[in-house]
């Protein structure tokens, strides 16, 4: 009786081993395929920051030098900061705007990983804000966990508060675009 039970158990065990050899769950080159897939991945990127633009200087033509620190959240980064050294050009030559604006763009995740690039667009007064702007941004490279990343998209911002005593501004800044190889 024991020999009769042992024979079917051995047959099932043999069938299981043979079927596992035929069906490999992970191909031999799976690591290479995963790296290739990651290297070609394009994913959505969205970020929202609250900024505190600070005018640091004005040239004779009215070009403003502005430092823009901010805090907020971004996809693939979580809680993060965005920083820019920015320029708004020729505000004295065209007092009504809109004016050209460009600058550096550094997104920094909580772990210190960065996405680094630049932006350019226009800014100026609107009916509802002393400054609002739109434009394009691009990411040239990343560091740490974003090494090899690049990307691009659109941004918008609007100053929503100006301190009546100090003139300090607070704005909402939004980025919408894509990242490649995040």
Residue frames as qw, qx, qy, qz and C-alpha x, y, z in Angstrom:
[[0.000, 0.885, 0.465, 0.000, 0.00, 0.00, 0.00],
 [0.299, -0.797, 0.105, 0.513, 2.80, 2.45, 0.86],
 [0.402, -0.140, 0.601, 0.676, 4.52, 1.70, -2.46],
 [0.222, 0.619, 0.674, 0.338, 1.27, 2.43, -4.30],
 [0.111, -0.948, -0.241, 0.174, 0.99, 5.88, -2.65],
 [0.439, -0.596, 0.311, 0.596, 4.65, 6.67, -3.21],
 [0.467, 0.194, 0.637, 0.582, 4.46, 6.09, -6.96],
 [0.153, 0.826, 0.461, 0.284, 1.75, 8.76, -7.68],
 [0.318, -0.902, -0.012, 0.291, 3.52, 11.27, -5.42],
 [0.515, -0.352, 0.471, 0.624, 6.80, 10.77, -7.29],
 [0.377, 0.471, 0.621, 0.500, 4.98, 11.13, -10.62],
 [0.031, -0.947, -0.316, -0.054, 3.42, 14.45, -9.52],
 [0.438, -0.757, 0.196, 0.443, 6.78, 15.71, -8.28],
 [0.522, -0.035, 0.576, 0.628, 8.44, 14.80, -11.59],
 [0.246, 0.705, 0.551, 0.371, 5.67, 16.56, -13.56],
 [0.199, -0.956, -0.146, 0.157, 6.07, 19.70, -11.44],
 [0.491, -0.548, 0.369, 0.568, 9.84, 19.81, -11.99],
 [0.450, 0.230, 0.632, 0.587, 9.49, 19.30, -15.75],
 [0.122, 0.846, 0.467, 0.227, 6.80, 22.00, -16.07],
 [0.312, -0.886, 0.020, 0.344, 8.97, 24.50, -14.15],
 [0.517, -0.271, 0.489, 0.648, 11.84, 23.93, -16.56],
 [0.338, 0.498, 0.623, 0.500, 9.62, 24.73, -19.56],
 [0.066, -0.891, -0.316, -0.318, 8.06, 27.94, -18.15],
 [0.492, -0.073, -0.286, 0.819, 10.64, 30.42, -16.98],
 [0.095, -0.869, -0.448, 0.190, 8.88, 33.23, -15.16],
 [0.069, -0.911, 0.195, 0.356, 11.86, 35.55, -15.74],
 [0.827, 0.534, -0.076, 0.161, 13.86, 35.26, -18.96],
 [0.798, -0.159, -0.057, 0.578, 17.63, 34.98, -18.72],
 [0.349, 0.257, 0.083, 0.897, 18.05, 38.54, -20.06],
 [0.229, -0.805, -0.544, -0.062, 15.38, 40.06, -17.80],
 [0.408, -0.651, -0.103, 0.632, 17.77, 42.50, -16.12],
 [0.264, -0.069, 0.429, 0.861, 18.82, 43.88, -19.52],
 [0.048, -0.557, -0.670, -0.489, 15.17, 44.18, -20.62],
 [0.320, -0.804, -0.449, 0.222, 14.21, 46.03, -17.43],
 [0.359, -0.489, 0.098, 0.789, 17.06, 48.52, -17.87],
 [0.147, 0.166, 0.581, 0.783, 16.09, 49.11, -21.51],
 [0.165, -0.701, -0.653, -0.234, 12.45, 49.62, -20.56],
 [0.362, -0.759, -0.271, 0.469, 13.38, 52.08, -17.81],
 [0.348, -0.288, 0.282, 0.846, 15.71, 53.97, -20.13],
 [0.002, 0.250, 0.601, 0.760, 12.90, 54.47, -22.63],
 [0.149, -0.630, -0.739, 0.184, 10.13, 55.24, -20.13],
 [0.020, -0.302, -0.067, -0.951, 8.27, 58.54, -20.56],
 [0.262, -0.525, -0.773, 0.242, 5.98, 59.33, -17.64],
 [0.089, -0.854, -0.279, -0.430, 3.75, 62.27, -16.70],
 [0.446, -0.101, -0.404, 0.792, 5.20, 64.94, -14.41],
 [0.205, -0.809, -0.308, -0.456, 3.16, 67.42, -12.38],
 [0.477, -0.153, -0.459, 0.734, 4.30, 69.78, -9.67],
 [0.180, -0.859, -0.285, -0.384, 2.73, 72.53, -7.58],
 [0.547, -0.095, -0.366, 0.747, 4.76, 74.98, -5.50],
 [0.169, -0.955, -0.242, 0.025, 4.11, 78.04, -3.38],
 [0.639, 0.287, -0.059, 0.711, 6.82, 80.57, -4.20],
 [0.279, -0.877, -0.167, 0.354, 8.16, 83.70, -2.57],
 [0.624, 0.548, 0.101, 0.547, 9.84, 85.67, -5.38],
 [0.426, -0.776, -0.055, 0.462, 12.41, 88.17, -4.13],
 [0.508, 0.819, 0.002, 0.268, 13.67, 90.94, -6.44],
 [0.748, -0.408, 0.009, 0.524, 17.43, 91.26, -5.87],
 [0.284, -0.406, 0.250, 0.832, 18.28, 93.94, -8.41],
 [0.495, 0.780, 0.366, -0.111, 17.17, 96.13, -11.33],
 [0.563, 0.022, 0.319, 0.762, 19.29, 97.15, -14.33],
 [0.025, 0.356, -0.052, -0.933, 19.10, 100.52, -16.14],
 [0.324, -0.037, -0.619, -0.714, 16.66, 99.01, -18.68],
 [0.679, -0.210, 0.193, -0.677, 14.51, 97.53, -15.96],
 [0.724, 0.098, -0.679, -0.064, 15.73, 93.94, -16.14],
 [0.645, -0.580, 0.269, -0.419, 14.82, 92.42, -12.80],
 [0.403, 0.274, -0.855, 0.177, 17.03, 89.84, -11.12],
 [0.721, -0.369, 0.079, -0.582, 14.79, 87.60, -9.02],
 [0.080, 0.211, -0.952, 0.207, 15.51, 84.73, -6.64],
 [0.716, -0.167, -0.190, -0.650, 12.56, 82.33, -6.44],
 [0.003, -0.153, 0.950, -0.272, 12.58, 79.78, -3.61],
 [0.688, -0.135, -0.180, -0.690, 9.53, 77.53, -3.19],
 [0.233, -0.127, 0.927, -0.265, 8.07, 74.50, -1.47],
 [0.726, 0.163, -0.065, -0.665, 5.50, 72.01, -2.68],
 [0.727, -0.048, 0.682, -0.059, 4.97, 68.58, -4.17],
 [0.432, 0.526, -0.527, -0.510, 5.83, 66.86, -7.44],
 [0.982, 0.081, 0.024, -0.168, 5.09, 63.46, -8.92],
 [0.864, 0.265, -0.283, 0.322, 8.07, 61.10, -8.55],
 [0.303, 0.443, -0.425, 0.728, 9.53, 63.49, -5.94],
 [0.457, -0.607, -0.613, 0.215, 6.90, 63.92, -3.25],
 [0.238, -0.946, -0.103, 0.192, 7.45, 66.85, -0.92],
 [0.706, 0.157, 0.172, 0.669, 10.12, 68.92, -2.60],
 [0.094, -0.770, -0.041, 0.630, 11.49, 72.37, -3.33],
 [0.604, 0.603, 0.299, 0.426, 11.97, 74.36, -6.52],
 [0.332, -0.722, 0.042, 0.605, 14.53, 77.14, -6.86],
 [0.595, 0.614, 0.296, 0.426, 15.37, 79.63, -9.62],
 [0.231, -0.501, 0.096, 0.829, 17.67, 82.51, -10.35],
 [0.406, 0.640, 0.625, 0.188, 15.44, 84.35, -12.82],
 [0.160, -0.237, 0.151, 0.946, 15.45, 87.43, -15.02],
 [0.320, 0.765, 0.553, -0.080, 12.53, 89.54, -16.26],
 [0.495, 0.035, 0.296, 0.816, 13.71, 91.70, -19.16],
 [0.120, 0.220, 0.291, 0.924, 13.22, 95.38, -20.07],
 [0.126, -0.662, -0.715, 0.186, 10.40, 96.33, -17.72],
 [0.085, -0.624, -0.097, 0.771, 11.27, 100.05, -18.07],
 [0.019, -0.166, 0.592, 0.788, 11.20, 99.95, -21.88],
 [0.422, -0.297, -0.652, -0.555, 7.72, 98.40, -22.00],
 [0.194, -0.236, 0.566, -0.766, 5.96, 99.43, -18.80],
 [0.746, -0.033, 0.076, -0.661, 2.76, 97.49, -19.48],
 [0.406, -0.209, 0.889, 0.004, 4.28, 94.08, -20.26],
 [0.930, -0.348, 0.097, 0.065, 4.16, 91.26, -20.84],
 [0.008, 0.823, -0.566, -0.055, 7.90, 90.83, -20.42],
 [0.802, 0.257, -0.538, 0.036, 10.22, 87.98, -21.33],
 [0.568, -0.637, 0.451, -0.262, 11.39, 85.89, -18.40],
 [0.841, 0.222, -0.491, 0.046, 13.90, 83.06, -18.11],
 [0.375, -0.697, 0.512, -0.334, 15.93, 81.35, -15.46],
 [0.199, 0.260, -0.939, 0.107, 17.43, 78.25, -13.95],
 [0.792, -0.256, -0.118, -0.541, 15.20, 75.50, -12.64],
 [0.252, 0.283, -0.882, 0.279, 16.21, 73.14, -9.83],
 [0.800, -0.365, -0.177, -0.441, 13.73, 70.64, -8.36],
 [0.165, 0.401, -0.819, 0.377, 15.05, 68.97, -5.17],
 [0.749, -0.341, -0.515, -0.239, 13.44, 65.93, -3.53],
 [0.624, -0.733, 0.150, -0.225, 13.60, 65.34, 0.22],
 [0.924, -0.209, 0.169, 0.273, 16.44, 62.81, -0.27],
 [0.269, -0.689, 0.343, 0.579, 18.56, 65.40, -2.11],
 [0.510, 0.249, 0.680, 0.465, 17.95, 64.00, -5.62],
 [0.125, 0.609, 0.020, -0.783, 17.57, 66.79, -8.17],
 [0.552, 0.575, 0.520, 0.307, 16.14, 67.56, -11.60],
 [0.247, -0.602, 0.095, 0.754, 18.05, 70.46, -13.17],
 [0.438, 0.493, 0.562, 0.499, 17.15, 72.59, -16.18],
 [0.073, -0.161, 0.009, 0.984, 15.77, 75.97, -17.16],
 [0.256, 0.676, 0.683, -0.102, 12.64, 77.79, -18.26],
 [0.084, -0.093, 0.206, 0.971, 11.54, 80.65, -20.48],
 [0.048, 0.648, 0.753, 0.103, 8.25, 82.43, -20.97],
 [0.008, 0.531, 0.108, 0.841, 6.45, 85.68, -20.35],
 [0.314, -0.491, -0.652, 0.484, 5.24, 87.48, -17.26],
 [0.009, 0.292, 0.100, 0.951, 3.33, 90.62, -16.48],
 [0.290, 0.123, 0.521, -0.793, 0.37, 92.18, -14.75],
 [0.133, -0.351, -0.838, -0.395, -3.14, 90.83, -15.32],
 [0.390, -0.549, -0.221, -0.705, -6.58, 91.99, -14.28],
 [0.803, -0.528, -0.197, -0.192, -6.41, 89.76, -11.19],
 [0.843, -0.363, 0.008, 0.397, -2.70, 89.68, -10.33],
 [0.055, -0.910, 0.269, 0.310, 0.30, 92.02, -10.28],
 [0.104, 0.529, -0.789, -0.296, 2.30, 89.21, -11.94],
 [0.867, 0.114, 0.445, -0.192, 1.26, 86.07, -13.77],
 [0.167, 0.634, -0.634, -0.409, 3.14, 84.08, -16.37],
 [0.942, 0.168, 0.265, -0.120, 3.33, 81.08, -18.64],
 [0.241, 0.739, -0.591, -0.216, 6.03, 79.34, -20.59],
 [0.923, 0.172, -0.343, -0.016, 8.05, 76.21, -21.24],
 [0.446, -0.704, 0.548, -0.075, 10.49, 74.38, -19.01],
 [0.847, 0.311, -0.431, -0.011, 12.95, 71.62, -19.69],
 [0.728, -0.589, 0.350, 0.010, 15.00, 69.29, -17.55],
 [0.446, 0.705, -0.547, -0.066, 18.54, 68.69, -18.79],
 [0.538, 0.196, -0.790, 0.219, 19.69, 66.13, -16.22],
 [0.721, -0.613, -0.081, -0.314, 19.08, 64.62, -12.82],
 [0.139, 0.531, -0.750, 0.369, 21.22, 63.53, -9.89],
 [0.358, -0.170, 0.813, -0.427, 21.11, 60.58, -7.50],
 [0.487, 0.264, 0.823, -0.125, 17.90, 58.61, -8.15],
 [0.523, 0.773, 0.226, -0.278, 17.09, 60.85, -11.15],
 [0.258, -0.531, 0.598, 0.541, 20.47, 60.33, -12.83],
 [0.210, 0.072, 0.824, 0.521, 19.90, 60.12, -16.58],
 [0.206, 0.691, 0.661, -0.206, 16.50, 61.84, -16.42],
 [0.078, -0.008, 0.270, 0.960, 15.34, 64.56, -18.79],
 [0.117, 0.621, 0.764, -0.127, 11.98, 66.16, -19.53],
 [0.031, 0.089, 0.199, 0.975, 9.94, 69.11, -20.65],
 [0.055, -0.632, -0.773, 0.017, 6.57, 70.75, -20.36],
 [0.030, -0.684, -0.209, -0.698, 4.62, 73.91, -19.59],
 [0.318, -0.302, -0.600, 0.669, 4.43, 76.06, -16.50],
 [0.141, -0.746, -0.303, -0.576, 2.02, 78.69, -15.20],
 [0.391, -0.273, -0.561, 0.677, 2.21, 80.90, -12.16],
 [0.135, -0.753, -0.298, -0.571, 0.22, 83.67, -10.56],
 [0.146, 0.127, -0.534, 0.823, 0.98, 85.96, -7.64],
 [0.387, -0.582, -0.659, -0.279, -2.01, 85.64, -5.31],
 [0.478, -0.818, -0.269, 0.172, -0.87, 87.75, -2.36],
 [0.421, 0.514, -0.197, 0.721, 1.20, 90.90, -1.90],
 [0.456, -0.505, -0.503, 0.533, 1.98, 91.95, 1.65],
 [0.090, 0.918, 0.279, 0.266, 0.61, 95.52, 1.96],
 [0.418, -0.879, 0.150, 0.174, 3.44, 96.58, 4.28],
 [0.534, -0.485, 0.548, 0.424, 6.56, 94.88, 2.87],
 [0.527, 0.601, -0.332, -0.502, 5.47, 94.25, -0.73],
 [0.221, -0.278, 0.931, 0.088, 6.57, 90.61, -0.42],
 [0.679, 0.189, -0.323, -0.632, 4.79, 88.42, -2.97],
 [0.496, -0.096, 0.853, -0.132, 3.45, 84.88, -2.73],
 [0.552, 0.366, -0.417, -0.622, 2.63, 82.92, -5.88],
 [0.835, 0.031, 0.530, -0.144, 1.34, 79.53, -6.98],
 [0.216, 0.587, -0.660, -0.417, 3.52, 77.80, -9.59],
 [0.861, 0.098, 0.453, -0.212, 2.44, 74.71, -11.55],
 [0.065, 0.481, -0.763, -0.426, 4.40, 72.46, -13.91],
 [0.849, 0.226, 0.396, -0.270, 2.79, 69.93, -16.27],
 [0.405, 0.664, -0.559, -0.286, 4.86, 67.80, -18.62],
 [0.987, 0.043, -0.156, -0.027, 6.80, 64.57, -18.94],
 [0.345, -0.708, 0.612, 0.071, 9.96, 62.97, -17.61],
 [0.844, 0.361, -0.389, -0.071, 12.06, 60.50, -19.54],
 [0.711, 0.129, -0.588, 0.363, 13.86, 57.86, -17.48],
 [0.360, -0.728, 0.207, -0.545, 12.80, 59.10, -14.04]]
